[in-house]
């Protein structure tokens, strides 16, 4: 009974860690409008595994590779599709291993993601591109920028993690936010795994309970964004799509990002833009400050009243896509 009780308590912490993409659910009557785009992926083969990818925005526009959050999937492009079309930006995303429809693979790191993006760019005949990542998608796009500076014209990290190996205060800041995932995954890995499994079960089976917990921890800014019923619906679809294979992909993805990275932020040699809401309850805003002061050619944008969900704010989307246009010939 003690172990079971402990697992439930830990799960509460981890739910708060993982529900950065949370919303009200169907039993709150959010399905008032029909989403016709199902985000059906295409696939590339990497050895014996399948990599699912999706394109949206202006198919003839400037290409930008996007990296989704965790739990997250390619469906996040559906939030950005309309503005991308308006600004002439072609968005491309892959589901990372074990998330969405991409096959799971062991020992998949940030530099492996960079290789996958290079291969997909080569397949599509794309020589130069931009990079955009949200939340857990920040570290992967920074890895691409590090590995392929001759091809990446810019990199944008929104509400993302910094390199814990270069920021001594990272874990303590997470604890200050009551985000215990890194601590638990390191000190109690079995308990951490069971907690993630419970999170998945709750997400799939008791979504209303799951979302009530998440909403209590969100900023007012984030809750306002999720008042849009169609946005709330897509949020839930994205969560469940991310976790439909199980939890191995989610755990590996997080643990890679919470460990010292295979490269240094100091060695990123492309223009970098770091955006962060100061009311973010899921990623400490000082992570953005650390990235911006460590990456040589970085610009920091702190949004004092914004939370974690700023990429879903249409006004913020205008700012992001306008920034990209300066790199379009």
N, C-alpha and C positions, 0 to 999 in steps of 0.2 A: 504493500500500500504506500509506503514511503517513496519507493521508486516511482510509482505511478503518479503520486501527487507532485513529486519533483518534476517529472516530465511535463505535466500540465502547466506548472509554473514557468518552466523554461520555454515552453511553447508560446506562452503569452509574450515573452520578450522577443522571440524569433518572429512571431506574427508581426509585431511592430516593425521589426527590421525589414521584413520582406514585403509588406503591403504598401510600399510607396506608390504602387499603381492600384489603388483601391477605390471602390465606389459603392453606392447603393445597389441593390440587386432587384431581381424581378418581383419579389414579394413586396417591393415598395413601388410597384407599378411604373418601372422605368422604361418599359418597352412601349413607348408611345409612338415611336417612329421606326420604320423598317430600314435596316442597313442592307443594301443590295450587294455590296462588295464583300465577298467572303475571304479575300486574301489568299486564294488558292495558290500554293507555291509551284515553282519550277525546281528542277533538281540538277545538280552537277555531281559527278562521281569523283571522289578523291580516294584512289585505291579501291578498297572494298566498302567504303562508306558513302552514304548519300548526304549531300549538303543542300538544304532547302533555301531558296532565295526568292525574292519578290522585288518587282520594280513598280514604282508609282511616280506621280508628278508628270513633268513634261518629258516624254520619251526622247525627244530631240534636243533636250536641254543639256546644260552642263552637268556632268555626273558627280554625284556626292554619295559616298558609301556611308550608311547609317549603321550604328550598333545599338541594339535594344537593351533595355534594363533587365533586371532579374528579380522576381520572375517576369519574363517578357518574351516577346517573339516578333516575328516579321510584321504582325498585325499593327504594330505601332506606326507603321508608315501610313496607315489609313487616317490617322489623326493629322498628318502633315500633307496629305495628297493635294488638297485644294489649293493651299498656299504655294506649294511647290509648282503646281501648274501655272499659277498666276505669275510667279517670278521666273519661270523658265528654268527650273531646276529638276534634274532627273535623279530621283532617289532610288538607291539599291540597298537591300539589306539581306543578310543571311541569318538564319536561325543558328545560334551557337550549339555545339554538340549536346544532345540530350534535352534541348529546349525546343519547343515547337515540333517541327517535322524532320530536323536533322538528326542523323544517327549519333548515338553516344560514342565517344572514344576516350579511352583512359589517357591520363597524362597530357591533356590538351592545355597548353599555356597561351599567354598573350601573343607570343611570337608565332605560334601556330595559327592563330587568328589572322595575323598579318600575312602569312603565306596564303591562307585561303582567299583573302581579299585580292592579293596579287594575282592568283590564278584565275579568279573570276574576272578581274579586270582584263587579263590577257585573253581569256575566252571571248570577251565582248569587244576586244579591240580598243580598249580605253587606255590611253597613254597617261593622261593627267586627270586628277580627280580631287575633290574635296572630301573631308571627313567630318562626321557629326556623330556624337555619342551622348546618350542620356543616362545618368545614374550609373549602373554597372556597365553601361556601354562606353563610359569615358575611358577607362584603362585600355580596352581593345583598340580604340581609334588612335590613342596616343602611341600604342605599339606600332601601328601601321605607319604613323608619321615618323617614328624613329627609324624604322627599317627601310622606308622608301621615300626619303626626302626629295629625291629627284622627280618623283611622280605626284606627291601630295602637295597641293598648292596652299592648303590651310587645314587646320584641325580645330574643331570646336567641341569642348567638353561642357556639358550642362548638368549641374547637380551631381558631379561625379566624384569617385574616390581618387585620392592621391596615392603615391607610392609609400606604403607603410614602412618600407625599408629605408626611406630617406626622411621620414618624419617621425621623430621619436615620440611625439605626443599623440600619434594617431589613435592607438588603442585606448588611451586614457580619455580622449575626447569622445570616443564611441561610448565608453562607460558613462561619461557625463550626460550623454543623451539617452541613457538606459538602453543602448544598443549593444547587447552582449554576445552577438553572433561570433565575432572574432575570438573572444575569450573562451567561449564554450567550444568552438571547433578545435581549438588548440589544447585545452585542458580536459575536456570531457567529450571527445569525438563521438562516442557511441550515443551518449545522451543527445548531442547535437543532431545526429542523424535521426533519432527517434522523434525529436521535436519537429524537424522538417517534415517528416512523414505525417505527423499530426497536423501540421499546417496544411499540407496538401489535402489530407482527408477533409479537413474543415472547409477549405476552399471549394472542394468539389461537392461535398455533401451538405454543409451547413453554411452556405454563402452569406445568408443574412447575418448570422452570428459573427462570422469572420469580418464582414464589413462594419458591423457595429463597433467591434474592437478597434479596427483601423481608423474609423472616423473620429473616435475619441482622441486619437493621437495626432490627427492632422491639424495643420494650421487652418485658420478661417479662410485664407486665400485658396487653399486646395479644396476645401469643402464647397466653396462657391463655384469653382470650375466644374465640380462633379454634380452640380445641380442640373446641368444639361443632361437630359435623359438619354440622348443618343450617345453622348460621351461616356456616361456611366455604363451603358450597355457594352460598348466597345472595350472599356476597361476590364469588365468581367470576362469577356471573351478572350482578351489578351492574357489575363491571368491563367485561365483554365487551359488555353492552348499551350502556354509555357510549361505547365505541369502535367500534361496528359500522358507523357511517357513514364513519369515517376519522378524521383528526386535526385538521382545520381548527377544529372547535368547541372541542376541548381546548386548542389553542394560543391561540386568541383569548381564551377564558375566562381562562386563566392570565395572559396578558399584560395584560389589562384590570386584573386584581387586583393585579399587581405594579407598575403605573404609578400616578402620583398620581391620586386619585379626583376625580370631578366635584363633590364636596361635601366638607364638613369634618365630622369627628367632633364637633367643638365645637358643631355646629348640630343635632345630634340631640336632640329634645326629648320623647322618650318614655322610660319606665323601661327600662333596658338591663341585661341580666345576662350576664356574661362568664365562661365556664367554660373551664378549661384544665388538662390533666394536665401535671405538671412533668416527667414522664418521656417526654413526647412527643418522638419523634425526627424528626418531619416538619414541625412548626410550633414555632418557639421560644416558650417560655412567656412571655418578656418581651413578646411581641406583645399578649398578653392584658392584661398590666400596663399597657402603653401605652394600649390602648383604654379601660380602666377609669378611668385618670387623665385622659383627654381628653374622653370623653363626659360631659356635665354630670351626668346622673342615672343613673350606672352603679354596679353592684355586682360585685365581683370574687370569683370562687370558684376558688382554686388547689387542685388535688387532688395532693398531694405524691407519691403512689405510682402515679398513673394515667398512661396513655399517650394515644395519639391516638384510640383507639377507644371512649372513654367512653360515647358514646350507645348502644352496644350492650350495656352492662352493665345488667342489670335493676334493680339497686339504684340506679344513677344515674338510670335512667328514672323511678323512683319520685320521686326528688328533683325532676327537671325538671317532671313533670306535676303534682306537688303545688304547685310554685311557680305554675304556670299557673292553678290553681283559685282563687287569690285575686282573679283578674281576671274570674271568671265570676259573673255576677249570679245 
